[in-house]
Amino acid sequence: MRHGQTETAKANKDNDPLLQAQTYTTEEQALQGLQDDWGMSKDEAQNAVAAARMAGGFSKARANYAARALAATGTGYEDIEQVQKTVGRIAESREEAADMLGEINAVTKGVGRNDLAPGFGAHMAAYDAAQARGGYVMGKDYLNGGADGTEATALYTKAAEDIDGVTVMRNKTVGVKNMAKGLAQSFQDAEEAVAAAKTSVERAEAKARLGELAGHINKIEQGGGYASATNSIAASKELFRPTSGQDQPAKTVVGPNGTPVQKPTAGRLAVAHEASRVSTKLNPTTQSLETIYQRTPSTHVTRNAPSGGNTPPGGSFNVDLDTGRPKAAPNPARTRTPEGRAIGRGYDATSPQTINNPYDPNRPG
């Protein structure tokens, strides 16, 4: 009978400390490893080892089973570093590691731990990279930089981008925190990439990535209405506020009507400002910076629109595309014919032919 099918294994399938202890093959390894790899105190490690001993002890088969069972509890692994390190320690071949990581990646999705499921391919790439660096060493980082390093950040970011914002927010709190930290770090890295870009191509690529991250973070923030208060607070602290840009000073520029406009300088506010294609231009006459409103095919821009004016979808309000400045408002007196009839496209008050030949939408030209 397989160990996982025994009554003892079934009785202890939700006991995280016991399972963590049984991921080692000897008591001595477990006692030291629980402190170095899992962050337990000496007393906690001794208690976990004693429980594991009473539950059948230690073996390679039990270690393999325990690593998988920890994924099913939803609380067995604190972060993706622990997942990778545990598999890297137990697996004796790449094939065995692939089998373990594939199951863990699938099982964690069903227990509210999408942060541990960046995808089988991503897991294996991280495993291969760690093995190339020397593999598992007790008490040492397994991933590059450990739980908060570049590899963990990339894995958390991918896990978050593979699911919708509501699902992110409905994960277990530890999962929300991990994905939030990963996205926040990726957003910061993208901002730095924009600033460090040396060519227009590099800058465009960096800005595109920054926009993708900002968009997904906005969707996650909108999904907060479906989350617990605890998860909303955790995400706000780790992700929403750090990436918003609201804590960074805005830059004051002169608007087209001479009114001051606050231009965000960092964070998602700055990304949204950039996406609306609002920029500044030096007026050679006044030698002052003015805000330029450009046509934006995918954005409904209403910023600083004239009173009573509506912005047409797919573009800004009446704008001269050559100068970027608002056009003069139409003359209300020219909206009707001399006879009082409402006029539409094709009417020319200086040409009597227009009245005699009203606009026909089916007529060419």
Secondary structure, DSSP 8 states (H G I E B T S, - for coil): --GGGSHHHHHTTT-HHHHHHTTSSSHHHHHHHHHHTS---HHHHHHHHHHHHHTT---HHHHHHHHHHHHHHSSS-SSHHHHHHHHHHH-SSHHHHHHHHHHHHHHHHTTT-GGG-S-HHHHHHHHHHHHHTT---TTS-SSTTGGGSHHHHHHHHHHHHTS-HHHHHTS-HHHHHHHHHHHHHHHHHHHHHHHH--SHHHHHHHHHHHHHHHHHHHHHHHGGGGS-HHHHHHHIIIIIHHHH-TTS--EEEE-TTS-EEEE--SHHHHHHHHHTTEEEEEETTTTEEEEEE---TT----TT--TT----TTS-SSB-TTT-SB-----GGGGB-TTS-B--TT--TT-THHHHS---TTS--
